Structures are given as C-alpha cells and as structure tokens.
C-alpha cells in the first residue's frame, strides 16, 4: 500500500467553469479519485464517482438529460446524490448508492472535496479578491503535467530558476544575486525577493508598455510567493520605476500582478496545473489580458519539460539524498505544512470508533 502523499480533506480546483458545459460531463481524476462532473438541475454543478454500478462503465462518457447523468453504455440514469434513478425496462432504485462529492462553483473554477465528505465546509474555500473586484482582470489556462505536485510547489516557491529556464522572458542575472527571505505563519509560507535599480526583462518591459509606462528606465522588481494549503501558490510580482517605493509604489508608476497557481494532484506523479495572472491595471483592456495570458502560457510551458524530466530522474534514483540550499527554504517549509496535514488526516483515521453502547454510556467522574 503506497503512502499517502497529498491531503484529501480539503478543497482543490478540479476544473475551470467553462470545461463543464451543456450536456457533456467531464471525467477527471483528483487525488486518485475518478470523478464525473456535470451540470445537474438549474445548471448546478454536480460530482459523482465516475463509475456506473451496472457494468462499471465510465459515467463521464455519457450525457446529461433532464438534470440526470445518463450512462453511455446501457442508459442508467444517476442523480447528483449518487443514487440510481431509472433505466429503460429495469428496476435500479435498489442499487447501492455511489459516492457523490461536495462540489462548489466559485470564482470561475469548480472546487471539489475528495476526502471525507462529512468534513466538507464551503466556508473553507479561499477568498479570491481579484475574482470579484471589477478593478482586476484575470486570464489563465490549464496544463496537465506528469510530476509530483510537490515539485511544482518547490518550483513556485523558489523563483531562482527563472534566470535559467525563462532567460528570454522573465529571467535575469539579478535574481541570482538577490537574497531570499522565507517566513512561516501557521500553515502559510512566504518567500520574498526584492531587486532594485535594474532593467526590466522582456516580459515586464511589455507589461510596463501595457500600462503606459516607459520600459527603458531602471526599475525595482519584487517577487513575493505565498503558499497556502493544500497546494495553492499566489505570487505578487511586478516592477516599478526605480525610486518610487517598489512594491508600494503608486499605481501610475508600476506594473504589478498576482500570479495564480492552483496545483491539483491527479495521481502521485501527475497534476492538473491551473495557472493565470490577475492584474489591477487597465482591467478593461481585453487585448492586454490576451497578450499577457499568451506570454505567461509560454513561460509556464517551459517549466513542463523540466518538471517531467525531474520526476523521471527522481523515480530512477529514489535513494539519492538531494541537496538542500537556502533558496529551497520556501519549498521545504511548504512541504512541512503538507506533511502535518497528511499526518493529521492519518491520525484521525486511526482513532477507534466508539461502540453504540460506549457512545451512549453516562459520563464517569474521575476521582483523584
């Protein structure tokens, strides 16, 4: 039995809203759980185990009719509660209930709770201010990557690699030459790097122009990476004309954004990577949003090969003790948070269940 490598009693982004549309369900594996997502009654999102109790077919290969998920093999109809509803000429309402999942559509994403359904609390879905504030614009996409989700967390919590992997867009030597600071606040980890009086790299030159600012002057640049469980990383990035306060510079002196990273495990060695960029300058400019999304998509595509080959190497050399440097602190601390959450889940599973007689027994007062 393999060791659990990801928390399951938590909310993950499972899909973008537009991926589940019309009468076509979406089949997607999340944390090892095969799930069929579809639009039920009144366009509400629903999620059930992607398994037909009749012959084991994938329900996601079927279609939606009158709010029910119809198996594409023999026509069995499944409800959002995981109960079979009907089937031509057959009595199926006595079939065992299949697993249904707590699911919520919010901020343009579909969130799912793959673990203990009794613990699912929609109040725990993180608030995304940029998704509800008209002063912000967002553009993003999705990549499937064959790597352990923690490798992507490492990648995003240490941006030193930009100098080498993204040399033609956001990388520059000053990243290597600037110290990194890492702090931990409960289950949140923050890694910060600030660079002063440098020239902006190509991507940020384009962003400055997009905000109507000169791109050929010295700037101050910042990278503030914020990890939160289970595997979300939000990165405050930007450049400001030098001498205006950097991160705190007024809006008319800088181009700043939040890089959005939702990393959702598919299996132990594969992920769904929801990436994007939210910006709070010229939010009405759709052409600028499209340009930034295209540029960012190319940047993240450069990470894909690196991470997949890294995963292959780690599988080939499982006993190799990797080096840990000061630049790795953000990833190391994030992994410690993840490990604590997993240990908590496993400990809860091992707690003995009280028998009915024990549960109803009167409380005993201890004497000392």
C-alpha positions as a printed Julia matrix, in Angstrom:
368×3 Matrix{Float64}:
   0.0    0.0     0.0
   1.52   3.32   -1.04
   1.98   6.09    1.47
  -0.48   9.0     1.26
   1.28  11.93   -0.38
  -1.46  14.58   -0.54
  -4.14  15.88    1.82
  -7.66  14.86    0.81
  -9.81  16.64    3.38
  -9.55  19.98    1.65
 -10.76  21.91   -1.38
  -8.96  21.56   -4.72
  -9.64  23.28   -8.02
 -10.89  20.47  -10.25
 -11.76  22.38  -13.41
 -12.44  25.74  -14.93
 -16.14  26.52  -15.15
 -16.17  26.51  -18.94
 -14.83  22.94  -19.01
 -18.19  21.62  -17.8
 -20.83  22.89  -20.2
 -24.04  21.73  -21.81
 -24.93  18.05  -21.76
 -21.36  16.74  -21.79
 -19.87  15.62  -18.45
 -16.18  15.94  -17.61
 -14.22  12.98  -16.3
 -11.2   13.93  -14.21
  -9.09  12.16  -11.61
  -8.44  14.24   -8.48
  -6.2   12.9    -5.71
  -6.63   9.4    -7.11
 -10.44   9.71   -7.19
 -12.1    9.25  -10.59
 -14.88  11.82  -10.69
 -17.54  12.75  -13.24
 -18.5   16.44  -13.16
 -21.68  17.62  -14.86
 -24.43  20.23  -14.89
 -27.45  18.98  -12.97
 -30.81  20.73  -12.5
 -30.76  24.53  -12.93
 -27.19  24.32  -14.24
 -25.9   23.42  -10.78
 -22.55  21.64  -10.76
 -22.56  18.03   -9.53
 -19.84  15.44   -8.99
 -20.15  11.66   -8.6
 -17.82   8.7    -8.76
 -17.03   8.08  -12.43
 -18.3    4.51  -12.21
 -21.62   3.07  -13.34
 -22.9    0.5   -10.8
 -24.38  -1.6   -13.61
 -21.26  -2.7   -15.52
 -18.56  -0.36  -14.27
 -18.53   1.92  -17.31
 -17.25   5.48  -17.01
 -20.24   7.74  -16.46
 -18.28  10.67  -17.91
 -18.62   9.04  -21.34
 -22.36   9.54  -21.2
 -24.52  12.65  -21.31
 -26.88  14.77  -19.2
 -30.63  14.59  -19.69
 -33.15  16.5   -17.57
 -30.55  17.0   -14.85
 -29.55  13.35  -14.63
 -26.28  11.8   -15.74
 -27.02   9.07  -18.29
 -24.52   6.26  -18.68
 -23.46   5.97  -22.3
 -23.28   2.17  -22.12
 -26.81   1.0   -21.2
 -28.66   4.18  -20.28
 -28.7    4.0   -16.49
 -29.51   7.43  -15.02
 -27.61   8.74  -12.0
 -28.58  11.63   -9.72
 -26.31  14.25   -8.16
 -26.74  12.43   -4.83
 -25.07   9.3    -6.26
 -28.36   7.35   -6.34
 -29.53   5.49   -9.43
 -32.84   6.93  -10.63
 -34.0    4.88  -13.59
 -33.05   2.69  -16.55
 -35.14   1.55  -19.52
 -37.28  -1.51  -18.55
 -35.14  -2.14  -15.43
 -35.61  -1.69  -11.69
 -32.48   0.03  -10.48
 -33.54   2.14   -7.5
 -32.33  -0.57   -5.15
 -28.75  -0.3    -6.42
 -26.21   0.74   -3.78
 -25.61   4.49   -3.65
 -22.44   5.56   -5.44
 -20.13   8.16   -3.96
 -21.04  11.78   -4.55
 -18.66  14.65   -3.83
 -19.01  18.04   -2.21
 -18.53  20.45   -5.1
 -18.82  24.21   -5.49
 -18.59  26.57   -8.44
 -16.93  29.83   -7.41
 -14.62  32.44   -8.98
 -14.81  30.77  -12.38
 -13.5   27.47  -11.01
 -15.07  24.2    -9.89
 -13.85  23.15   -6.45
 -14.11  19.62   -5.1
 -13.5   17.96   -1.71
 -12.08  14.49   -2.47
 -11.8   13.23    1.12
 -14.24  12.64    3.96
 -17.45  14.21    2.72
 -18.75  14.82    6.24
 -15.95  17.32    6.79
 -16.55  19.4     3.65
 -17.18  23.05    4.56
 -17.68  25.57    1.77
 -16.55  28.35    4.09
 -13.03  26.92    3.79
 -12.76  27.77    0.08
 -10.21  30.63   -0.02
 -11.47  34.11   -0.82
 -10.07  35.46   -4.11
 -10.46  39.23   -4.1
  -9.2   39.63   -7.66
 -12.0   37.37   -8.89
 -14.8   39.55   -7.51
 -13.31  43.04   -7.78
 -14.0   44.89  -11.05
 -10.66  46.69  -10.7
  -8.89  43.43  -11.54
  -8.65  41.39  -14.74
  -7.73  37.71  -14.98
  -6.56  35.39  -17.72
  -5.27  31.86  -17.36
  -5.21  28.28  -18.52
  -4.6   24.64  -17.62
  -1.69  22.24  -18.09
  -1.52  18.53  -17.35
   1.98  17.7   -16.11
   3.45  14.31  -15.23
   5.11  15.18  -11.95
   4.55  15.04   -8.2
   2.54  18.11   -7.19
   5.17  19.0    -4.6
   7.75  19.51   -7.33
   5.57  22.3    -8.71
   5.25  23.8    -5.23
   9.07  23.75   -4.98
   9.31  25.37   -8.4
   6.99  28.24   -7.49
   8.35  28.87   -4.01
  11.88  29.33   -5.37
  12.0   31.51   -8.48
  15.77  31.3    -8.86
  15.18  29.01  -11.82
  13.77  31.94  -13.82
  17.3   33.06  -14.66
  17.91  29.79  -16.49
  14.58  28.26  -17.54
  12.96  31.57  -18.57
  16.01  33.51  -19.75
  14.18  35.02  -22.72
  11.14  36.35  -20.84
  11.25  36.93  -17.08
  14.72  35.69  -16.19
  17.72  37.91  -15.4
  21.0   37.55  -13.53
  19.89  39.92  -10.76
  17.53  37.2    -9.49
  20.54  35.03   -8.63
  22.28  37.96   -6.99
  19.42  38.95   -4.68
  18.89  37.26   -1.3
  15.7   35.39   -0.45
  13.72  35.73    2.78
  11.36  32.98    3.98
   8.83  33.26    6.79
   6.22  30.86    8.16
   2.88  31.94    9.63
   0.95  28.9    10.8
   0.15  26.91    7.66
   1.23  29.7     5.33
   4.71  30.18    3.9
   6.03  33.38    2.3
   9.21  33.69    0.25
  10.28  37.18   -0.81
  12.91  38.61   -3.13
  13.43  42.3    -3.98
  15.68  43.75   -6.68
  16.47  47.45   -7.0
  17.79  49.64   -9.83
  17.75  47.02  -12.57
  16.49  46.89  -16.14
  13.21  45.05  -16.6
  13.33  41.73  -18.54
  11.28  41.4   -21.78
   8.01  40.26  -20.2
   7.98  43.13  -17.73
   9.03  45.65  -20.36
   5.9   44.63  -22.25
   3.8   44.99  -19.09
   5.18  48.48  -18.48
   4.23  49.48  -22.01
   0.81  47.93  -21.48
   0.31  50.26  -18.53
   1.51  53.3   -20.48
   4.89  53.47  -18.74
   8.43  53.79  -20.08
  10.17  50.44  -20.41
  13.75  51.66  -20.89
  14.41  53.06  -17.42
  15.68  51.46  -14.21
  13.09  49.65  -12.14
  12.63  47.99   -8.78
  11.31  44.44   -9.03
   9.66  42.14   -6.48
   8.63  38.52   -6.13
   6.55  37.53   -3.09
   5.5   33.88   -3.16
   2.66  32.87   -0.82
   1.93  29.17   -0.22
  -1.3   28.09    1.45
  -2.68  24.56    1.88
  -3.25  22.25    0.29
  -1.14  23.38   -2.69
  -2.08  26.91   -3.71
   0.62  29.47   -4.53
  -0.16  33.13   -5.13
   2.8   35.25   -6.22
   2.84  39.04   -6.06
   5.11  40.16   -8.89
   5.86  43.39  -10.64
   8.19  46.25  -11.47
   8.04  49.94  -10.63
  10.08  52.84  -11.91
  13.06  52.98   -9.55
  12.88  55.22   -6.52
   9.08  55.17   -6.18
   8.72  52.6    -3.42
   8.9   49.33   -5.34
   6.02  47.09   -4.25
   4.39  50.09   -2.52
   4.8   52.44   -5.48
   1.69  54.3    -6.69
  -0.33  52.66   -9.46
   0.85  55.14  -12.1
   4.48  54.18  -11.52
   4.32  50.39  -11.71
   3.03  47.29  -13.45
   2.07  44.66  -10.89
   0.12  41.42  -10.86
  -0.66  38.3    -8.88
   0.42  35.04  -10.47
  -2.28  32.48   -9.67
  -1.26  28.84   -9.21
  -3.69  26.09   -8.21
  -1.84  22.78   -8.19
  -4.18  19.8    -8.01
  -2.8   16.25   -7.7
  -4.2   13.77  -10.2
  -2.06  10.86   -9.02
   1.16  10.64   -7.04
   3.11  11.54  -10.17
   0.76  13.76  -12.2
  -1.06  17.05  -11.68
  -3.64  19.44  -13.07
  -1.98  22.84  -13.06
  -4.35  25.81  -13.19
  -2.28  28.9   -13.93
  -3.11  32.51  -14.56
  -2.36  36.14  -13.85
  -4.59  38.68  -12.15
  -3.67  42.34  -12.66
  -5.04  45.58  -11.28
  -4.09  47.92  -14.11
  -6.17  48.51  -17.23
  -8.61  45.7   -16.33
 -10.91  46.72  -19.19
  -8.25  46.04  -21.83
  -9.13  42.56  -23.1
  -6.38  42.65  -25.72
  -3.81  43.23  -22.96
  -5.3   40.33  -20.97
  -4.96  38.07  -24.0
  -1.38  39.18  -24.63
  -0.35  38.56  -21.03
  -2.08  35.15  -20.97
  -0.28  34.1   -24.16
   3.07  35.23  -22.82
   2.52  33.6   -19.44
   1.36  30.38  -21.06
   4.62  30.13  -22.98
   6.61  30.8   -19.81
   4.88  28.04  -17.85
   5.22  25.64  -20.78
   8.98  25.97  -20.32
   8.62  24.53  -16.81
   6.75  21.5   -18.08
   9.71  19.66  -19.63
  11.94  20.45  -16.66
   9.46  19.07  -14.12
   8.58  15.94  -16.08
  12.25  15.03  -16.59
  12.92  15.82  -12.93
  10.16  13.39  -11.95
  11.65  10.7   -14.16
  15.06  11.18  -12.58
  13.68  11.02   -9.04
  11.89   7.76   -9.84
  15.09   6.37  -11.34
  17.21   7.37   -8.33
  14.83   7.01   -5.34
  17.6    6.73   -2.74
  19.58   9.79   -3.78
  19.76  12.38   -1.0
  19.14  15.7    -2.74
  20.99  18.83   -1.72
  19.09  21.46    0.26
  20.21  25.06   -0.09
  18.96  28.3     1.44
  16.98  29.07   -1.73
  14.97  25.87   -1.08
  13.56  27.12    2.24
  10.17  28.09    0.79
   9.6   24.66   -0.72
  10.94  22.83    2.34
   8.67  24.75    4.7
   5.68  24.25    2.4
   6.3   20.51    2.38
   6.39  20.52    6.18
   2.94  22.11    6.21
   1.68  19.46    3.78
   3.2   16.67    5.88
   1.47  18.0     9.01
  -1.9   17.98    7.25
  -1.41  14.43    5.99
  -0.3   13.23    9.44
  -3.4   14.81   10.96
  -5.65  13.01    8.46
  -3.95   9.67    9.05
  -4.14  10.06   12.83
  -7.88  10.8    12.59
  -8.42   7.63   10.56
  -6.67   5.56   13.23
  -8.87   6.85   16.06
 -11.02   3.98   17.37
 -14.74   4.37   16.83
 -16.87   4.27   19.96
 -19.38   1.41   20.03
 -23.07   2.35   20.36
 -23.05   1.23   24.0
 -19.93   3.28   24.71
 -21.28   6.3    22.89
 -24.48   6.28   24.95
 -22.86   5.44   28.29
 -23.1    8.06   31.06
 -20.04  10.18   31.7
 -17.88   8.99   34.58
 -16.4   11.47   37.04
 -12.77  10.84   37.82
 -11.66  10.94   41.44
  -8.16  11.94   42.48
